[in-house]
Amino acid sequence: MISNGLRVCLTASLCLGGLFAACLPEEDSGQCNASKPCSNRGEVCNELSNQCEVADLDVDGTADEAPASFSNVAVPFFRGEVCMATKIKPGETVPVKVSTCLHKCITPGGYSFKKQYRCTGSSCESLVLVYFPEASGKDCPADAFGKFDRSLCVYDERDVSAGPFNLNTGPVSGTASIEVPFLSNDDVTTLNGLTDEARVAKTWELAYAYPPDSDRVFQVTINAANPAAPADCAGAGCECREIGF
């Protein structure tokens, strides 16, 4: 049995605890610190104000300046055309065609293609990378890695893919956001030196350091009622977009 004096003490403690909690300042959802990084894509933490801010990153080119001549430079897709099927059946691969605009002074050499995805329930996100790990250039202008006049484009066309999107329980039925992300020359150089497992994690990190660009993201539906995906994007059945111009 609780005595009157103890009951009063408990009641007072509860009241004081509630009062103390109510007086605590609410944390601003935009606040950040070393142990609480910014959660939104393309944001960084201002260490002075402890506020999340849009990262001041240059996305007008994959490098500040191109040297007049160079060799063995990793150059990612920056501008060009991307085509992709946006309706597939569960378990199917998504055909993707990437036509990269390269300055006419650049010889691309061989290309590399990487793809990865992750899913939460019926919703998936995927990255598709096309880049040239050993490009060379001769008599290049300073903007050869940037937004030079499109009449100077020489296109390198590659048929690649995304998916199929599968979980341990089987093929996913739902949606997938497939992105051909912006990356810099330095970014793909970093990725080139990593093992597969480390590269996958680093690719998400590097791609998501930049603000989102809706032109680079295709929304794909995965449904058994959809028509079968085409084998490639040479004909009908794919959505095509110009990117970066």
Legacy VTK file of the C-alpha trace (Angstrom):
# vtk DataFile Version 3.0
C-alpha trace
ASCII
DATASET POLYDATA
POINTS 245 float
0.000 0.000 0.000
1.369 3.428 -1.011
1.323 6.071 1.725
-0.089 9.517 1.030
3.363 11.045 1.291
4.872 8.652 -1.262
1.904 9.132 -3.582
2.439 12.875 -3.516
6.139 12.392 -4.232
5.440 10.148 -7.258
2.860 12.551 -8.613
5.216 15.481 -8.260
8.014 13.559 -9.960
5.813 12.645 -12.892
4.616 16.207 -13.247
8.126 17.584 -13.052
9.316 14.987 -15.601
6.555 15.967 -18.002
7.307 19.629 -17.461
11.021 19.053 -18.052
10.369 17.161 -21.300
8.004 19.842 -22.520
10.629 22.513 -21.921
13.335 20.786 -23.951
13.985 22.559 -27.278
12.765 20.670 -30.347
15.507 19.645 -32.760
15.238 21.253 -36.164
14.830 18.567 -38.843
17.369 20.482 -40.933
20.035 20.371 -38.244
23.098 18.182 -38.651
26.409 17.392 -37.009
29.244 14.890 -37.155
27.019 12.105 -35.804
23.906 13.156 -37.719
24.696 13.669 -41.414
22.257 15.258 -43.838
19.668 12.783 -45.070
18.716 14.483 -48.346
20.594 13.797 -51.527
23.064 16.456 -52.650
23.239 18.138 -49.236
26.207 18.717 -46.943
26.409 19.813 -43.331
27.565 23.369 -42.651
29.776 22.828 -39.609
29.357 26.414 -38.430
25.559 26.606 -38.520
24.860 22.868 -38.179
22.354 23.227 -41.006
22.031 21.082 -44.136
22.787 22.987 -47.330
22.786 22.089 -51.012
26.311 21.029 -51.947
28.146 23.520 -54.140
29.223 21.028 -56.797
30.003 21.762 -60.439
27.802 19.639 -62.700
28.514 21.618 -65.886
31.338 19.285 -66.826
33.124 16.171 -65.653
36.368 18.082 -64.991
37.311 21.744 -64.607
39.424 21.889 -67.752
40.660 19.450 -70.335
44.371 19.528 -71.160
45.216 20.009 -74.818
46.494 16.438 -74.968
45.948 13.563 -72.554
45.852 9.789 -72.322
44.422 7.127 -70.004
41.810 9.464 -68.530
38.540 7.958 -67.255
35.616 9.804 -68.855
31.983 9.029 -67.876
28.760 9.593 -69.794
27.885 13.265 -69.357
25.747 14.327 -72.328
23.953 12.460 -75.072
20.862 10.308 -75.486
19.575 7.514 -73.275
16.811 5.124 -74.328
15.164 2.630 -72.005
12.130 0.357 -71.804
9.796 1.640 -69.088
7.373 -1.294 -68.931
8.593 -4.804 -68.236
7.369 -8.086 -66.786
8.769 -9.399 -63.472
12.140 -11.060 -63.936
12.919 -9.332 -67.225
16.027 -7.323 -68.023
15.539 -3.663 -68.964
17.217 -2.831 -72.307
19.138 0.454 -72.217
20.887 2.303 -75.032
23.430 4.966 -74.077
24.735 7.289 -76.790
27.544 9.378 -75.310
28.411 12.758 -76.816
32.198 13.033 -76.837
34.144 15.987 -78.167
35.611 15.163 -81.558
39.120 15.575 -80.118
38.589 12.583 -77.796
39.300 8.975 -78.710
37.268 6.927 -76.206
39.030 3.558 -76.493
37.162 0.714 -74.804
34.146 1.260 -72.567
33.026 -0.068 -69.185
29.466 -0.775 -68.107
28.324 -1.308 -64.529
24.855 -1.735 -63.076
23.499 -2.200 -59.573
20.197 -2.027 -57.733
18.600 -2.236 -54.328
14.977 -2.795 -53.386
12.695 -2.121 -50.467
9.622 -4.273 -50.898
8.166 -3.613 -54.332
10.164 -0.409 -54.919
13.657 -0.563 -56.429
16.321 1.950 -57.402
19.093 1.269 -59.867
22.219 2.935 -61.260
23.578 2.316 -64.762
27.119 3.523 -65.498
28.801 3.816 -68.884
32.306 5.252 -68.996
35.561 5.107 -70.921
38.419 4.174 -68.570
41.315 4.952 -70.932
40.212 7.857 -73.112
42.782 10.010 -74.881
42.653 13.439 -76.500
44.617 15.556 -78.935
44.290 19.292 -79.640
41.397 19.537 -77.192
39.804 22.810 -76.055
39.472 23.522 -72.340
35.746 22.679 -72.385
36.161 19.218 -73.971
34.807 17.661 -70.737
32.012 20.211 -70.470
29.213 21.860 -72.449
30.932 22.495 -75.772
28.848 23.195 -78.876
26.811 20.096 -79.646
27.804 20.282 -83.329
31.208 18.992 -82.175
29.728 15.793 -80.673
30.874 12.408 -81.888
28.528 9.755 -80.492
29.583 6.457 -78.981
26.516 4.175 -78.817
26.326 1.209 -76.453
23.578 -1.306 -75.723
23.555 -2.083 -72.007
20.876 -3.028 -69.463
19.416 -2.704 -65.977
18.026 -5.449 -63.756
16.519 -7.976 -63.630
15.111 -6.993 -60.241
14.947 -10.008 -57.946
14.683 -10.578 -54.211
15.205 -13.788 -52.255
11.466 -14.340 -52.566
11.543 -14.066 -56.363
11.143 -11.423 -59.061
9.895 -8.008 -57.947
6.482 -6.740 -59.044
6.289 -2.991 -58.556
8.421 -0.082 -59.715
12.051 0.769 -60.366
13.778 4.145 -60.663
16.697 3.668 -63.049
19.272 6.439 -63.180
22.228 7.162 -65.434
23.942 9.326 -62.826
26.225 12.310 -63.151
29.778 11.426 -62.153
33.046 13.280 -62.626
36.268 11.992 -64.174
37.734 11.749 -60.682
34.694 9.775 -59.482
35.045 7.047 -62.097
38.804 6.935 -61.539
38.062 6.230 -57.876
35.568 3.488 -58.786
37.996 1.849 -61.193
40.406 1.052 -58.386
37.892 -0.741 -56.138
36.816 -4.341 -55.723
33.247 -5.144 -56.777
31.761 -5.015 -53.270
33.500 -1.764 -52.376
32.669 -0.278 -55.775
28.930 -0.858 -55.346
28.839 0.986 -52.013
31.057 3.796 -53.289
28.942 4.223 -56.434
25.824 4.907 -54.363
27.802 7.352 -52.230
29.309 9.270 -55.153
26.146 9.381 -57.263
24.009 10.554 -54.347
26.469 13.289 -53.406
25.075 15.261 -56.367
21.624 16.871 -56.409
19.008 14.760 -58.219
18.427 15.388 -61.936
15.011 14.172 -63.096
16.172 13.965 -66.720
18.573 11.200 -65.746
15.973 9.070 -63.937
13.540 6.734 -65.714
10.491 5.355 -63.914
9.875 1.721 -64.820
6.812 -0.350 -63.978
7.246 -4.077 -63.366
3.967 -5.906 -63.865
2.910 -9.257 -65.275
0.255 -7.451 -67.345
2.891 -5.357 -69.152
4.016 -6.295 -72.645
7.285 -8.195 -72.838
10.337 -5.940 -72.827
12.027 -5.499 -76.219
15.389 -7.176 -76.735
17.015 -3.770 -77.288
16.151 -0.132 -77.930
16.857 -0.170 -81.655
13.136 0.109 -82.450
9.867 0.789 -80.652
9.220 0.055 -77.007
11.726 2.412 -75.364
11.542 5.968 -74.053
14.404 8.160 -75.312
15.734 11.377 -73.790
18.460 13.866 -74.536
20.480 14.534 -71.399
22.854 17.340 -70.550
22.189 19.753 -73.430
LINES 1 246
245 0 1 2 3 4 5 6 7 8 9 10 11 12 13 14 15 16 17 18 19 20 21 22 23 24 25 26 27 28 29 30 31 32 33 34 35 36 37 38 39 40 41 42 43 44 45 46 47 48 49 50 51 52 53 54 55 56 57 58 59 60 61 62 63 64 65 66 67 68 69 70 71 72 73 74 75 76 77 78 79 80 81 82 83 84 85 86 87 88 89 90 91 92 93 94 95 96 97 98 99 100 101 102 103 104 105 106 107 108 109 110 111 112 113 114 115 116 117 118 119 120 121 122 123 124 125 126 127 128 129 130 131 132 133 134 135 136 137 138 139 140 141 142 143 144 145 146 147 148 149 150 151 152 153 154 155 156 157 158 159 160 161 162 163 164 165 166 167 168 169 170 171 172 173 174 175 176 177 178 179 180 181 182 183 184 185 186 187 188 189 190 191 192 193 194 195 196 197 198 199 200 201 202 203 204 205 206 207 208 209 210 211 212 213 214 215 216 217 218 219 220 221 222 223 224 225 226 227 228 229 230 231 232 233 234 235 236 237 238 239 240 241 242 243 244
